[in-house]
Amino acid sequence: MSSDAEIALSSNSWAFVEAKKLVDRYAKGAPEKGYVLFETGYGPSGLPHLGTFGEVARTSMVRHAFSILSDIPTRLIAFSDDMDGLRKVPENVPNQDLLTENLNKPLTVVPDPFGTHNSFGEHNNARLQVFLDQFGFVYEFRSSTDCYKSGLFDETLMLVLENYEAIINVILPTLGPERRATYSPFLPICPRTGIVLQEPIISRDEVAGTVTYKDPETAEMITVPVTGGHCKLQWKVDWAMRWHALDVDYEMAGKDLIDSVTLSSKIVHILGKRPPEGFNYELFLDQDGKKISKSKGNGITIEEWLKYASPESLSLYMYQNPKKAKRLHFDVIPKAVDEYFTFLAKYPEQEAKQQYANPVWHIHEGHPPSEGLPLTFGILLNLAAVVNADDSSVLWGFISRYAEGATAETNPELDKLVGYAIDYYRDFVKPTKQYRMPTDKERAALVQLVALLKELPAEAEASEIQNQVFQVGNDNAFENLRDWFKALYETLLGQSQGPRMGSFIALYGVQETILLIDRVLAGEDLGAL
């Protein structure tokens, strides 16, 4: 084993902990198929959201961690369950009536409400792949419809039919009395209507490989093959069938699917194989603490995050605390951006073991970039707020003075950050800004701050300015210095939270800050701009 692998084995990074499961799984050698197969699942009944991306990103991180620990080749399949019937119409897509007319048909049969692809399933699959490609993920896309219709699943479907009773006995105890009376793992695709039926199976023929059901409208007995795409499996059985047919070694799932993972694992054992390794991550929540739903669209979309922040910041958000429920709303973006650059700045000075635990190692597959930034996203947001910036050139006028020699051309990453800050400020900060006048106590403190700022040398650094701000808070008997900083934010910036004031003043300019405070002391309403 290489020295890198030995160091990685001692890492407490969750990605390495997961990868170690696969090392143990194949401690005696590579699997017969010659590679370790990772899988992620996507249900294209709604548009892809960031939770979908998170599963691919996290799985890719485990895959790369495994590559450090083992020489066994790996593959990653992004699987779309696009043969599922459309059970309800998503709220965030056009042409609702068109979808309503095609309810319960396979997603790859339902017409595309956007009018760009042959089906709704194909449209959503394309959206997912474009995004995954944009991030540079190395994966193979698989369509459930293609797998069923091509015969790839036929052998395992026959195994499900042969083990019908044993599988039923696993599922039935988890169902209510009414559902238990009609349940079958096979869902015939009606030859007459194209609908994915949920009708009781009247009889089955293991030799012929068929099942028979009663047409709910005509009362006719219909016999169809279980192979070739004529039937779709109920999803818990379908999941197990897919694990068996593709010989999947690793798949993670949300906490809400723990019971489903248990049932599907039992079914894989019945079919004669070992279930994949994996872990259950916590769910993403919207701004109200509710689970994100593809059909409701109550979370940030892929495109929305990338409008306001870098792909790397999104990957960081996915890496951190996967077993902790997290809000996936717009207000998490600034912190994610700044934390990414903080981790990036620390990386070169860390020892190998610390680097393996650093999120940027996992985000960049062991080769994080070296560039650092002189400013945080938070400070840029506040600068944009003070100068009411709608154009990046305005912010660059301050930046080039603060960081000598910095230009948009020589600092492209910083220029991107400036663009993100302007967009975020315009859409989320500006509409919510509320300035207030200072109290008598705060007014006296502001007067003292102006006096101290006037005494500072022209080359005063951010730390020296920060010391002066602290001194004013202490001299004016603010019991909690947070109240002093909050007063600065609310009177000067129009918000209850803000940046480290020393850094902000150094960027904005000492003289400019004095003028800003003087305007407040003169009673000017800064929100009237």
Backbone torsions as a table, in degrees:
resi	resn	phi	psi	omega
1	MET	NA	136.7	-178.2
2	SER	-69.2	162.2	178.1
3	SER	-63.9	-35.9	177.2
4	ASP	-60.8	-44.1	179.8
5	ALA	-64.4	-39.2	179.3
6	GLU	-63.7	-41.8	177.4
7	ILE	-66.0	-43.8	-178.8
8	ALA	-62.8	-36.1	179.5
9	LEU	-60.7	-27.0	-179.8
10	SER	-90.3	-1.7	-178.0
11	SER	-73.0	143.5	176.2
12	ASN	-97.5	10.9	174.2
13	SER	-59.5	134.3	-177.3
14	TRP	-59.2	-32.4	-179.1
15	ALA	-65.4	-39.4	177.3
16	PHE	-72.1	-35.8	176.7
17	VAL	-59.5	-41.3	178.3
18	GLU	-68.8	-41.9	-179.2
19	ALA	-62.5	-33.3	179.7
20	LYS	-62.1	-29.3	177.3
21	LYS	-60.0	-39.0	-179.3
22	LEU	-75.5	-32.9	174.3
23	VAL	-60.1	-44.3	178.9
24	ASP	-68.2	-36.4	-178.8
25	ARG	-60.6	-37.1	-178.2
26	TYR	-119.4	41.5	179.4
27	ALA	-62.5	-27.0	-177.4
28	LYS	-92.4	-1.3	179.5
29	GLY	139.1	171.4	-177.2
30	ALA	-65.8	153.1	176.2
31	PRO	-65.1	163.0	-177.1
32	GLU	-58.5	-33.4	-179.0
33	LYS	-72.9	-12.0	173.3
34	GLY	93.1	0.2	-178.9
35	TYR	-154.2	162.0	174.6
36	VAL	-97.0	128.5	-175.2
37	LEU	-105.3	120.8	172.8
38	PHE	-98.4	146.6	178.4
39	GLU	-138.3	145.4	168.7
40	THR	-126.4	149.0	-178.0
41	GLY	-114.6	146.4	179.0
42	TYR	-137.9	128.9	175.5
43	GLY	-100.4	103.5	-172.2
44	PRO	-81.4	34.9	175.6
45	SER	-77.1	-11.0	176.4
46	GLY	-145.5	174.1	-178.7
47	LEU	-66.9	146.9	177.9
48	PRO	-58.9	139.2	174.8
49	HIS	-124.5	-178.9	-172.4
50	LEU	-69.1	-23.1	174.3
51	GLY	-63.5	-36.7	176.7
52	THR	-63.6	-47.0	177.3
53	PHE	-60.4	-40.6	-177.9
54	GLY	-57.4	-38.5	-179.2
55	GLU	-66.5	-40.3	178.4
56	VAL	-69.0	-42.6	-179.0
57	ALA	-62.4	-47.1	-178.1
58	ARG	-66.4	-41.6	178.5
59	THR	-63.4	-39.0	177.8
60	SER	-63.7	-34.5	177.7
61	MET	-66.5	-41.2	176.7
62	VAL	-65.0	-40.6	179.5
63	ARG	-60.2	-44.8	179.9
64	HIS	-67.9	-39.2	177.1
65	ALA	-59.8	-40.0	178.6
66	PHE	-63.4	-35.2	-179.0
67	SER	-65.3	-22.5	176.4
68	ILE	-79.1	-31.3	-175.1
69	LEU	-90.1	-19.1	-172.9
70	SER	-145.2	152.1	176.7
71	ASP	-92.5	-1.6	-178.9
72	ILE	-68.0	128.8	178.3
73	PRO	-60.5	158.4	-179.8
74	THR	-132.9	157.5	171.6
75	ARG	-137.4	153.8	176.8
76	LEU	-128.4	125.3	176.7
77	ILE	-107.9	126.9	170.0
78	ALA	-97.5	106.5	-170.8
79	PHE	-101.4	129.9	177.5
80	SER	-106.5	122.3	-179.6
81	ASP	-84.0	59.9	-170.3
82	ASP	-86.1	5.7	174.6
83	MET	-94.5	-2.6	175.3
84	ASP	-60.5	149.4	173.7
85	GLY	-76.7	143.3	177.2
86	LEU	-74.1	107.6	-174.0
87	ARG	-84.8	-31.3	177.4
88	LYS	-150.2	159.7	-176.6
89	VAL	-85.9	123.0	176.9
90	PRO	-60.2	148.5	-177.0
91	GLU	-82.2	-15.0	-171.3
92	ASN	-110.7	30.3	177.4
93	VAL	-129.8	156.6	179.2
94	PRO	-78.9	178.2	174.8
95	ASN	50.8	54.4	-178.3
96	GLN	-59.1	-37.7	-178.5
97	ASP	-64.0	-38.1	179.1
98	LEU	-60.7	-42.5	179.6
99	LEU	-69.8	-38.9	179.5
100	THR	-59.4	-37.5	180.0
101	GLU	-67.6	-17.2	-175.5
102	ASN	-118.9	22.8	177.8
103	LEU	-58.5	145.1	176.2
104	ASN	74.4	3.1	172.8
105	LYS	-89.8	154.7	177.0
106	PRO	-55.7	144.3	-176.2
107	LEU	-60.3	-26.0	178.5
108	THR	-84.9	3.1	173.6
109	VAL	-109.0	-29.8	179.5
110	VAL	-62.8	129.5	179.8
111	PRO	-59.3	149.8	-179.7
112	ASP	-76.8	115.7	-179.3
113	PRO	-66.8	-16.8	178.5
114	PHE	-87.8	-14.8	176.9
115	GLY	73.0	20.4	-177.2
116	THR	-108.7	-16.3	-177.0
117	HIS	-134.8	173.7	-177.3
118	ASN	-71.5	-22.3	-178.5
119	SER	-154.2	165.3	177.4
120	PHE	-64.3	-40.5	178.7
121	GLY	-63.3	-43.1	179.8
122	GLU	-64.3	-39.0	178.1
123	HIS	-61.0	-49.0	-177.7
124	ASN	-68.4	-35.8	175.5
125	ASN	-61.2	-42.1	-179.4
126	ALA	-65.2	-40.8	178.1
127	ARG	-59.9	-43.1	-179.5
128	LEU	-63.8	-47.0	-176.3
129	GLN	-66.0	-38.6	178.5
130	VAL	-59.8	-42.2	-178.7
131	PHE	-69.7	-44.6	179.7
132	LEU	-61.8	-38.0	177.5
133	ASP	-65.8	-36.4	179.9
134	GLN	-61.9	-32.0	179.7
135	PHE	-87.9	-5.5	177.3
136	GLY	79.2	19.5	177.3
137	PHE	-65.7	141.4	175.2
138	VAL	-98.9	110.6	-173.4
139	TYR	-154.3	167.6	172.4
140	GLU	-119.0	127.1	179.9
141	PHE	-86.1	134.8	176.2
142	ARG	-128.1	135.2	177.4
143	SER	-102.6	130.0	177.7
144	SER	-57.9	-42.8	179.9
145	THR	-58.5	-46.4	179.7
146	ASP	-63.0	-42.0	-178.5
147	CYS	-64.7	-41.6	178.6
148	TYR	-66.7	-49.6	-172.3
149	LYS	-74.6	-26.2	-178.9
150	SER	-78.4	-14.0	-177.7
151	GLY	94.0	0.1	-179.5
152	LEU	-58.6	-33.7	-177.8
153	PHE	-93.0	-3.5	-170.2
154	ASP	-56.7	-46.2	-176.6
155	GLU	-61.4	-43.0	-179.9
156	THR	-73.0	-33.3	175.8
157	LEU	-61.7	-38.2	176.4
158	MET	-66.5	-36.3	176.0
159	LEU	-63.6	-39.4	177.2
160	VAL	-61.6	-42.6	178.9
161	LEU	-63.5	-42.1	-179.6
162	GLU	-66.3	-30.2	-178.5
163	ASN	-106.0	27.7	-174.5
164	TYR	-52.0	-51.1	-174.5
165	GLU	-65.7	-42.6	-178.9
166	ALA	-64.6	-38.4	179.1
167	ILE	-69.3	-42.7	177.4
168	ILE	-56.8	-41.1	-177.2
169	ASN	-68.3	-21.6	174.1
170	VAL	-77.5	-40.4	-173.6
171	ILE	-81.1	-43.5	-170.8
172	LEU	-55.5	-40.7	-179.5
173	PRO	-61.7	-15.4	-178.5
174	THR	-93.3	-2.0	-175.2
175	LEU	-106.6	157.3	173.8
176	GLY	-74.5	166.4	-175.8
177	PRO	-56.2	-44.1	-177.3
178	GLU	-66.7	-45.4	-179.7
179	ARG	-68.5	-34.7	-179.0
180	ARG	-62.7	-33.1	-176.5
181	ALA	-71.3	-22.3	-174.9
182	THR	-118.9	-1.0	-171.2
183	TYR	-68.9	139.7	169.4
184	SER	-145.0	142.5	177.2
185	PRO	-68.0	-20.0	-178.4
186	PHE	-96.5	130.9	175.8
187	LEU	-113.6	101.6	-179.4
188	PRO	-64.0	144.1	171.1
189	ILE	-91.1	114.7	-174.6
190	CYS	-61.2	120.4	179.5
191	PRO	-63.1	-24.5	-175.3
192	ARG	-84.9	-41.2	-174.1
193	THR	-112.5	-17.0	-176.2
194	GLY	78.2	6.9	-178.2
195	ILE	-83.3	143.1	173.1
196	VAL	-78.5	108.8	-173.3
197	LEU	-85.5	149.2	172.4
198	GLN	-120.3	64.2	-177.5
199	GLU	-108.8	150.9	177.1
200	PRO	-61.1	143.9	175.1
201	ILE	-86.7	120.9	-177.2
202	ILE	-76.6	-42.4	179.9
203	SER	-155.1	165.4	179.1
204	ARG	-143.4	151.3	-179.9
205	ASP	-127.2	104.0	-176.1
206	GLU	-68.2	-30.5	180.0
207	VAL	-72.7	-47.1	-179.7
208	ALA	-77.8	-19.3	-178.7
209	GLY	72.3	43.0	-177.4
210	THR	-131.0	161.1	171.0
211	VAL	-130.6	153.9	-179.3
212	THR	-123.3	136.1	179.3
213	TYR	-137.2	168.4	179.4
214	LYS	-101.3	121.2	178.8
215	ASP	-58.6	123.2	-174.4
216	PRO	-66.9	-18.0	-178.7
217	GLU	-102.0	-39.8	-175.8
218	THR	-99.5	-12.0	-177.6
219	ALA	66.3	10.7	178.6
220	GLU	-79.6	143.0	175.6
221	MET	-80.2	122.3	-175.9
222	ILE	-117.4	130.9	177.4
223	THR	-112.5	128.9	-179.2
224	VAL	-134.4	151.8	174.2
225	PRO	-68.4	151.7	174.1
226	VAL	-85.1	-9.2	-177.1
227	THR	-103.1	174.0	171.8
228	GLY	69.9	15.3	179.1
229	GLY	85.0	14.1	178.2
230	HIS	-85.2	-16.7	176.5
231	CYS	-135.2	149.4	172.6
232	LYS	-116.5	141.3	178.7
233	LEU	-84.1	148.4	169.0
234	GLN	-55.9	146.5	-161.5
235	TRP	-65.2	-34.3	179.0
236	LYS	-67.1	-39.0	175.5
237	VAL	-72.2	-37.2	178.5
238	ASP	-60.3	-41.5	179.9
239	TRP	-61.7	-46.0	178.8
240	ALA	-64.5	-41.6	178.8
241	MET	-60.1	-41.8	179.9
242	ARG	-65.2	-44.2	177.7
243	TRP	-56.7	-42.2	-178.3
244	HIS	-70.3	-48.7	-174.5
245	ALA	-65.3	-38.9	-178.0
246	LEU	-92.4	-10.8	-177.6
247	ASP	59.8	56.8	-177.5
248	VAL	-74.9	135.8	-179.2
249	ASP	-102.9	-24.7	-176.7
250	TYR	-150.5	129.6	172.2
251	GLU	-153.7	127.8	176.6
252	MET	-95.1	163.5	-178.3
253	ALA	-153.7	160.2	179.3
254	GLY	-68.0	158.3	-178.4
255	LYS	-58.3	-29.5	-178.8
256	ASP	-70.5	-8.6	-178.0
257	LEU	-108.4	14.6	-178.3
258	ILE	-56.2	-47.5	-179.3
259	ASP	-64.4	-37.3	179.5
260	SER	-66.1	-40.0	177.3
261	VAL	-60.9	-41.5	179.7
262	THR	-62.1	-46.7	-179.1
263	LEU	-65.9	-45.6	-179.3
264	SER	-63.6	-35.4	178.0
265	SER	-64.3	-40.3	177.3
266	LYS	-62.6	-39.3	-178.8
267	ILE	-68.5	-37.9	176.7
268	VAL	-60.1	-40.9	177.4
269	HIS	-60.7	-41.5	178.2
270	ILE	-60.8	-38.5	-179.1
271	LEU	-76.6	-10.8	172.3
272	GLY	106.4	13.7	178.8
273	LYS	-131.7	170.5	-179.7
274	ARG	-89.9	133.5	178.6
275	PRO	-67.4	159.2	-178.8
276	PRO	-71.1	159.9	169.9
277	GLU	-75.9	167.9	178.1
278	GLY	164.2	176.6	174.4
279	PHE	-143.8	164.5	-177.6
280	ASN	-105.0	119.0	179.1
281	TYR	-92.9	157.0	177.0
282	GLU	-74.7	161.8	-174.3
283	LEU	-87.6	156.3	171.7
284	PHE	-86.4	142.9	-177.3
285	LEU	-119.1	154.1	176.9
286	ASP	-85.8	-171.2	-175.0
287	GLN	-64.8	-20.1	179.2
288	ASP	-98.2	8.1	179.3
289	GLY	80.1	14.5	179.3
290	LYS	-98.0	150.7	179.9
291	LYS	-59.1	137.4	176.7
292	ILE	-69.7	135.7	-177.6
293	SER	-125.4	133.7	176.2
294	LYS	-62.9	-38.0	-175.4
295	SER	-74.3	-29.7	179.3
296	LYS	-88.4	-26.8	-177.6
297	GLY	65.8	35.9	-174.6
298	ASN	-94.3	39.6	176.7
299	GLY	-145.8	-176.8	176.9
300	ILE	-75.8	136.2	174.9
301	THR	-82.9	164.9	177.1
302	ILE	-55.9	-46.9	-177.1
303	GLU	-65.9	-35.5	-178.1
304	GLU	-66.7	-44.4	179.0
305	TRP	-59.5	-44.7	-175.5
306	LEU	-72.1	-13.0	173.2
307	LYS	-73.3	-31.4	-172.1
308	TYR	-110.8	-7.7	-176.3
309	ALA	-160.4	166.6	-175.8
310	SER	-76.2	156.7	173.9
311	PRO	-57.8	-36.1	-178.1
312	GLU	-64.1	-35.6	178.5
313	SER	-66.2	-35.2	176.9
314	LEU	-67.6	-42.5	177.9
315	SER	-61.9	-37.9	177.2
316	LEU	-61.9	-43.9	-178.8
317	TYR	-62.1	-33.9	178.1
318	MET	-74.1	-33.6	-178.1
319	TYR	-70.6	-40.1	-171.1
320	GLN	-71.3	132.4	170.7
321	ASN	45.6	60.7	-177.5
322	PRO	-65.6	-17.8	179.0
323	LYS	-96.8	13.2	178.1
324	LYS	-116.3	128.9	177.9
325	ALA	-64.2	133.1	-176.1
326	LYS	-133.4	144.0	175.4
327	ARG	-75.3	132.8	178.6
328	LEU	-113.8	75.4	-178.3
329	HIS	-130.3	170.4	-172.8
330	PHE	-60.4	-28.9	-175.3
331	ASP	-74.3	-6.5	177.6
332	VAL	-86.8	-11.8	-172.1
333	ILE	-65.1	-50.8	-176.9
334	PRO	-56.8	-42.2	-180.0
335	LYS	-64.6	-40.7	180.0
336	ALA	-62.1	-40.6	-179.9
337	VAL	-63.0	-49.5	-177.0
338	ASP	-68.9	-34.9	177.9
339	GLU	-65.3	-36.7	178.5
340	TYR	-59.0	-48.3	-178.4
341	PHE	-70.5	-26.9	174.8
342	THR	-66.1	-46.8	177.6
343	PHE	-62.9	-38.3	-179.3
344	LEU	-64.7	-39.8	-179.2
345	ALA	-67.9	-32.5	-178.3
346	LYS	-75.6	-27.8	-168.7
347	TYR	-54.7	-48.8	-174.7
348	PRO	-62.0	-26.2	-176.5
349	GLU	-90.2	-3.4	-174.6
350	GLN	-88.5	154.3	172.2
351	GLU	-75.7	165.4	-173.0
352	ALA	-56.1	-43.9	-178.4
353	LYS	-63.0	-39.2	177.7
354	GLN	-68.3	-36.9	178.7
355	GLN	-63.7	-37.8	178.3
356	TYR	-66.2	-21.2	177.7
357	ALA	-95.0	-6.8	-179.6
358	ASN	-79.4	128.6	-178.3
359	PRO	-54.3	-32.9	-176.2
360	VAL	-67.8	-24.9	175.4
361	TRP	-62.9	-42.4	-178.8
362	HIS	-75.4	-35.5	-179.8
363	ILE	-65.7	-38.2	-175.0
364	HIS	-107.9	19.5	177.1
365	GLU	51.2	46.6	173.8
366	GLY	86.5	-1.3	-177.4
367	HIS	-133.5	67.1	179.7
368	PRO	-68.4	149.6	178.3
369	PRO	-67.7	163.7	-174.7
370	SER	-101.7	-11.9	-174.3
371	GLU	-69.9	141.3	175.3
372	GLY	-113.6	170.4	-179.6
373	LEU	-123.1	140.3	-179.3
374	PRO	-78.2	-10.2	-174.6
375	LEU	-135.3	153.2	176.0
376	THR	-93.1	161.0	176.8
377	PHE	-63.2	-39.6	-179.3
378	GLY	-59.9	-42.7	179.5
379	ILE	-67.3	-39.7	177.5
380	LEU	-62.2	-37.9	177.6
381	LEU	-61.9	-42.8	-178.2
382	ASN	-72.3	-33.3	174.4
383	LEU	-64.3	-44.4	178.0
384	ALA	-59.0	-36.1	-179.1
385	ALA	-67.7	-42.0	-177.0
386	VAL	-69.4	-42.0	-176.5
387	VAL	-93.0	0.0	178.7
388	ASN	55.0	49.3	-170.8
389	ALA	-75.7	133.2	170.6
390	ASP	-119.5	-0.9	-175.8
391	ASP	-136.4	134.0	-176.8
392	SER	-62.8	-28.5	-178.5
393	SER	-62.3	-29.5	178.2
394	VAL	-64.5	-46.4	-179.9
395	LEU	-67.9	-36.8	-179.1
396	TRP	-66.0	-25.5	175.7
397	GLY	-61.4	-37.5	177.4
398	PHE	-79.3	-40.7	-176.0
399	ILE	-63.1	-44.6	-176.8
400	SER	-65.2	-27.6	176.3
401	ARG	-76.9	-36.1	-178.8
402	TYR	-74.7	-46.4	179.8
403	ALA	-110.6	96.3	-172.9
404	GLU	-56.4	128.6	177.9
405	GLY	88.7	-7.2	-179.0
406	ALA	-76.4	129.6	175.5
407	THR	-136.7	164.8	178.5
408	ALA	-62.2	-33.4	-177.8
409	GLU	-73.5	-39.4	-177.8
410	THR	-87.7	-11.9	-180.0
411	ASN	-130.2	68.3	-175.3
412	PRO	-62.0	-34.5	179.3
413	GLU	-66.2	-41.1	177.3
414	LEU	-66.2	-36.3	178.1
415	ASP	-64.2	-38.8	174.7
416	LYS	-61.1	-41.9	-179.1
417	LEU	-63.5	-38.1	176.6
418	VAL	-60.8	-44.4	178.7
419	GLY	-62.8	-43.2	177.3
420	TYR	-60.5	-42.2	-177.0
421	ALA	-63.9	-41.6	179.9
422	ILE	-64.3	-44.4	179.1
423	ASP	-63.0	-44.2	-178.8
424	TYR	-66.9	-42.9	178.5
425	TYR	-59.3	-48.5	-176.5
426	ARG	-61.1	-39.8	-172.4
427	ASP	-90.6	-27.3	-172.4
428	PHE	-124.4	-31.8	-177.3
429	VAL	-87.6	-51.6	-175.5
430	LYS	-56.4	-44.0	-178.4
431	PRO	-67.1	-17.6	-175.0
432	THR	-109.3	2.2	-176.9
433	LYS	-67.0	133.6	178.2
434	GLN	-139.3	105.6	178.6
435	TYR	-84.3	156.3	173.3
436	ARG	-139.9	161.7	176.3
437	MET	-81.9	149.1	179.5
438	PRO	-73.2	152.2	172.2
439	THR	-73.6	172.3	179.5
440	ASP	-59.5	-42.8	179.7
441	LYS	-63.7	-43.9	-179.8
442	GLU	-67.7	-35.0	178.6
443	ARG	-62.0	-44.1	179.2
444	ALA	-62.2	-39.8	179.2
445	ALA	-66.1	-39.4	179.2
446	LEU	-65.1	-39.1	177.5
447	VAL	-60.9	-44.6	179.1
448	GLN	-64.4	-39.3	-179.9
449	LEU	-61.5	-42.2	177.8
450	VAL	-59.3	-44.0	-179.1
451	ALA	-61.6	-42.7	-179.7
452	LEU	-69.0	-38.7	179.0
453	LEU	-63.5	-35.5	179.7
454	LYS	-66.3	-24.4	-178.2
455	GLU	-87.3	-10.5	-177.4
456	LEU	-69.9	144.8	174.7
457	PRO	-68.6	156.5	-175.9
458	ALA	-60.8	-29.8	-177.2
459	GLU	-95.2	18.5	-178.1
460	ALA	-56.9	134.1	-179.6
461	GLU	-88.8	168.0	-175.9
462	ALA	-58.7	-39.8	-178.4
463	SER	-64.5	-38.6	179.0
464	GLU	-67.0	-41.0	177.3
465	ILE	-63.3	-42.5	179.7
466	GLN	-60.1	-39.2	178.3
467	ASN	-60.7	-38.3	178.6
468	GLN	-66.3	-40.2	178.9
469	VAL	-63.3	-42.9	177.3
470	PHE	-62.3	-42.2	-178.5
471	GLN	-59.0	-42.5	179.8
472	VAL	-61.7	-43.4	179.1
473	GLY	-61.5	-42.3	179.1
474	ASN	-69.3	-42.4	-178.0
475	ASP	-63.9	-28.5	-177.0
476	ASN	-98.6	17.6	169.9
477	ALA	57.1	40.7	169.7
478	PHE	-74.9	114.5	-176.9
479	GLU	-58.7	-38.2	177.0
480	ASN	-120.3	115.3	-177.7
481	LEU	-60.5	-19.3	175.8
482	ARG	-60.3	-34.0	179.9
483	ASP	-65.6	-35.1	178.2
484	TRP	-67.8	-45.7	179.7
485	PHE	-67.8	-36.7	177.7
486	LYS	-62.8	-38.0	177.5
487	ALA	-62.4	-41.3	177.1
488	LEU	-61.5	-45.2	-178.6
489	TYR	-63.8	-44.0	-173.8
490	GLU	-75.2	-31.1	-179.1
491	THR	-88.6	-32.7	-176.5
492	LEU	-99.0	-31.7	-174.0
493	LEU	-113.4	-14.0	178.9
494	GLY	75.5	27.2	179.8
495	GLN	-149.9	160.0	-173.5
496	SER	-85.3	-13.9	177.7
497	GLN	-128.4	157.3	-178.0
498	GLY	-166.3	-166.1	-172.8
499	PRO	-86.8	176.6	168.1
500	ARG	-66.4	117.0	-168.7
501	MET	-63.7	-34.6	179.0
502	GLY	-60.2	-45.1	179.8
503	SER	-66.5	-39.6	-179.0
504	PHE	-65.8	-45.1	-178.9
505	ILE	-64.5	-39.1	177.8
506	ALA	-61.3	-37.8	178.8
507	LEU	-74.0	-49.6	-176.4
508	TYR	-68.5	-32.8	-179.0
509	GLY	112.6	135.2	-179.0
510	VAL	-64.1	-46.8	-178.9
511	GLN	-64.8	-39.3	178.4
512	GLU	-63.5	-37.7	179.2
513	THR	-67.5	-40.6	177.2
514	ILE	-58.9	-44.4	179.0
515	LEU	-63.9	-38.0	179.1
516	LEU	-64.1	-44.9	179.2
517	ILE	-64.9	-41.1	178.9
518	ASP	-58.9	-37.3	178.5
519	ARG	-64.2	-40.4	178.2
520	VAL	-66.4	-43.5	179.9
521	LEU	-64.1	-26.5	179.1
522	ALA	-82.3	-1.7	177.2
523	GLY	88.3	12.4	-179.6
524	GLU	-72.8	138.3	176.5
525	ASP	-86.3	103.7	-177.8
526	LEU	-66.9	-21.6	179.8
527	GLY	-77.9	-5.0	-178.0
528	ALA	-84.8	-0.3	-178.7
529	LEU	-64.6	NA	NA
